[in-house]
Amino acid sequence: MRTLIIIAGGLAILGLLMLIASRFGGGTYSAATAAKLFIPVWLVVALVNMGVGVLRAGYSVTEELPIFLMIFLLPAAVAAFVWWKQA
């Protein structure tokens, strides 16, 4: 359940960035730029989440890696799709 909440949070952050892009960006800050900025930021968030799972919750890296991939790749794939469609 926690994994789904984090993925939904990532999609919400992407949506917020795209809303900001459409409201305040004008020509300099587009949805594609928001998607490009989201991907590395989301990578850091997913890595921190993995670090918490390994260092605090006691899971091994092998156990956390598939969860990390799901948490990172699903929102990043949506952002990449937006980037591709807007470019």
C-alpha positions in Angstrom: 0.0 0.0 0.0 2.9 2.4 0.8 4.3 1.8 -2.7 1.0 2.8 -4.3 0.9 6.0 -2.2 4.4 7.0 -3.2 3.7 6.3 -6.9 0.5 8.4 -6.6 2.4 11.1 -4.9 4.9 11.2 -7.8 2.1 11.5 -10.3 0.6 14.3 -8.2 3.9 16.1 -8.1 4.2 15.8 -11.9 0.7 17.1 -12.3 1.5 20.0 -10.1 4.6 20.9 -12.1 2.6 20.7 -15.3 -0.1 22.9 -13.8 2.5 25.5 -12.8 3.9 25.3 -16.3 0.6 25.9 -17.9 -0.4 28.8 -15.5 2.8 30.7 -15.0 5.3 29.4 -17.6 4.3 31.1 -20.7 6.7 30.3 -23.5 9.8 29.7 -21.3 8.5 26.9 -19.1 6.5 24.3 -20.9 5.0 21.0 -19.9 8.0 19.3 -21.6 10.4 21.3 -19.4 8.3 20.3 -16.3 8.6 16.7 -17.3 12.4 17.0 -17.9 12.8 18.5 -14.5 10.6 16.0 -12.8 12.6 12.9 -13.9 15.9 13.6 -12.0 14.1 14.9 -9.0 11.9 11.8 -8.9 15.0 9.6 -9.2 16.4 11.2 -6.1 13.1 10.8 -4.2 13.0 7.1 -5.2 16.6 6.5 -4.2 15.9 8.1 -0.8 12.9 5.9 -0.4 15.1 2.9 -1.2 17.7 4.1 1.3 15.1 4.3 4.0 14.0 0.8 3.2 17.5 -0.6 3.4 18.9 1.4 6.2 15.9 1.8 8.6 13.5 -0.9 7.7 16.1 -3.6 7.4 15.4 -4.8 3.8 18.3 -5.9 1.6 19.1 -4.0 -1.6 17.9 -7.1 -3.5 14.5 -6.9 -1.8 14.2 -3.1 -2.3 15.3 -3.0 -6.0 12.1 -4.1 -7.6 10.1 -1.7 -5.4 12.5 1.1 -6.3 12.1 0.3 -10.0 8.3 0.4 -9.7 8.3 3.7 -7.7 10.7 5.4 -10.1 9.7 4.0 -13.5 5.9 4.4 -13.4 5.9 8.2 -12.8 9.0 8.7 -14.9 7.4 6.9 -17.8 4.4 9.2 -17.6 6.8 12.2 -17.5 8.7 10.8 -20.5 5.5 10.4 -22.4 4.5 14.0 -21.7 8.0 15.2 -22.7 7.8 13.2 -25.9 4.3 14.5 -26.8 5.1 18.1 -26.0 8.4 18.3 -27.7 
